[in-house]
Amino acid sequence: MSQRNGDKSRYNRERKQNIHRRTRTRELLSAEAQGQSGGNRAADRVNNAVERDNKETAADKKNMLSGTSEVLHA
């Protein structure tokens, strides 16, 4: 109905979201049926992103500190 009314952007976005949700659900259920923990894949992605952000933040802090120490010692 939305597509007929010209609301193609929202219709296609919602359609893609539904397709992606169904795909994730099927993967989770099949992994669970095989005895694997498929839900951990999402948790691993989040943990990896957090670790990467922490490393970047630590590197930024190190660069900031080294930059200010050079200014103070100069």
N, C-alpha and C positions, 0 to 999 in steps of 0.2 A: 504494500500500500504506500509506504513512504517513497519507494522508488518511482511509483506512478505519479506522485505529487511533486516530484522534482527535488526531493531531499536526498540526493544520491550520496553525498558525502557521509552523512550520518548513517544511512542505510548500509553502505559498504563497510564503514568502520565497525559497526555493530556486528555485521555478518562475519568479518574477519576475526573479531573478538570471540564470537561463538565457535567458529571453526577451531581457533587456537585452544579455547577452553576444552572442547571435546577431545582434541588431540592429547592434551596434557592428561585429561582424565583417563583416557584409554591407556596411555603409557603407564600411568600410576597403577591402574588396576592390573595390567598385564605383568608389571614388575612385581606387584604384591602376590599375584598368583604363582609366579615362578620362585617366590621366596626371597626376592631381592628387595632392598629398601629403596624404592624409586623416589620416595619423598626426600631422601637425603641429597639428591642431585641438586634440587633447588637450594637447600641449605648450604651445600658446598659452594654453589655459585655466589651466594651472599657472603659466606665466610671469605672466599677468595677476593671479592670486591673490597671487603673491609680491610683485609690484610694489605691489599695493594694501596688503598687509601692511607693506611697507617704508614706504610713505607714512604709514600710520596710526602706525607706530612712531616715525617722525621727528616727526610732529605731536605725539604724546604726549610725546616727549622735550622738544620745544620748549615745550609747555605746562608741563611739570614745571620746566624751567629758568626760564621766565619767572615761574612761581609762587614759586620759591625765591628768585629775585633780588629780587622785590618784598618778600618777608619780610626779606631781609637788608638792603635799603636803607631799610626803614621804621623 
